[in-house]
């Protein structure tokens, strides 16, 4: 895995381990790594510093940095390593609790991100949000995720851009990879789905009860100020049904469509790219783990 600290590209043996995740969430890329350090790179791994990682050269903001002395030594010096957790630098600010509230009406998603301190220029396939309310002491990321669900879509980061996809449109893409159906862990539970995926209802301006999707028996929840389409969007979701481990494939990211041979196409919700050099005494490994989901109404 390619990691650059203080304008220095790290050798593979300096990266004890690294996991870069691509997720269909408001902060779509994260990085966790344990790196062996010396004086040339040590300062670049402090909390608040920016590092570069991945084949696309994405920037990551370090939100947690833990320095530790290892059991191994080099000459008279004990080996020192740093464990970091970092978020995509373009939008890491939306994870922080707010000192001031963000209250907007008919604002686009891009405007909401920028109001929360993100440096995104635009969101592909942007959409307006009727009401966005993030109060003092809350994190904007939770409210952005809710706005995306109410509009029936997800966010993902690819090729240096934030992209919004409606859930149905995810399955209209061309598959980026084909995988056999026998090399995965299947997860199926209609019982759990009925409890976890709720039906929603609200009251319209005339005092009438409006419902979302009630085709299946589900637990129900009241949501104020919602129209029928929004209520249906809240029930429409991606349900995880497979977990598969494949060879290291950093080009795969959340939102990509995977063709399951002998089955129906599934979309990537999380892609975790794992690199372990083995220099810390563990076995060297490189692989990608995918969490795949289907669309459920």
Buried (B, 14 or more C-beta within 10 A) or exposed (E): BBBBBEEEEBEBEBBBBBBBBBBBBBBBBBBBBBBBBEEEBBEBBEEEBBBBBBEBEBBBBBBEBEEEEBEEEEEEEEBBBBBBBBBBBBBBBBBEEBEEEBEBEEBBBBBBBBBBBBEBEEBEEBBBBBEBEBEEEBBBBEBBBBBBBBBBBBBBBBEEEBBBBBBEEBBEEEBBBEBEEEEBEEBEEEEEBBEEBBBBBBBEEEEEEBBBBBEEEBEEEEBEEBBBEBBBBBBBBBBBBBBBEBEBBBBBBBBBBBBBEEBEBBBBBBBBBBBBBEBBEEEEEBBBBBBBBBBBE
